[in-house]
Amino acid sequence: MKPARRHESLIPLSREHHYALMLCLRIHRGLKTHQDDSAWLQSKAENVIRFLASDLIPHFQAEEEVLFPAMQPCDGATALLRELLAEHREMERLAAGLRQCEAGLLAAQLNAFADLLEAHIRREERELFPLFEQQVTPEMAQQIGQGIIRLIGQAEQPRVPELLR
C-alpha cells in the first residue's frame, strides 16, 4: 500500500524535516568512526550551530507562529504542542551548548542533539501532521500553508546545503 501524501500546506515543513534528518544521519553515522576525531567533531558542531540559525530557527518560527496556534483548538493537540515547543527550546539549548562544550563531551552533545531532533521530527510527522490532516478545515489549511510559505518559502532545497555533507 502506498503511503498517503502529506497535505500540501505542510509540504514545506516536511521538506525541511527531510533536510534535518539528513543532518542527524550524518552525525549518527559519523560518530561511529569519528567520535575521537576532534576536528571532525568541531566541524559537525559548527554545522549544527549554523544549521540551527539558517534552517531550524525559521522552521521553528513557522511552526510556533503559524501552525501551532492554529492547531491549539484541535482535539488532542494541547499537550502535544506544549511538548513540541519544549523540544524546540531544548534543541536551541543543546546547540548553544556546542559553542562552549569541552572536547571530551562534544560527541555526546552532538549525539544528544541529533537524537532529539530526529525524535522530534518523527513525532511531528507521525502525530502532529496526521492530527492536522484529520481536523483542520480546507480554509484553515490554506491559511496555514500561506503563512508557512511566507516564513520559509517552498523549502525546495536546504538553505545552506554544504552543512548537510
Secondary structure, 3 states (H helix, E strand, C coil): CCCCCCCHHHHHHHHHHHHHHHHHHHHHHHHHHHCCCHHHHHHHHHHHHHHHHHHHHHHHHHHHHHHHHHHCCCCCCHHHHHHHHHHHHHHHHHHHHHHCCCHHHHHHHHHHHHHHHHHHHHHHHHHHHHHHHHHCCHHHHHHHHHHHHHHHCCCCCCCCHHHHC
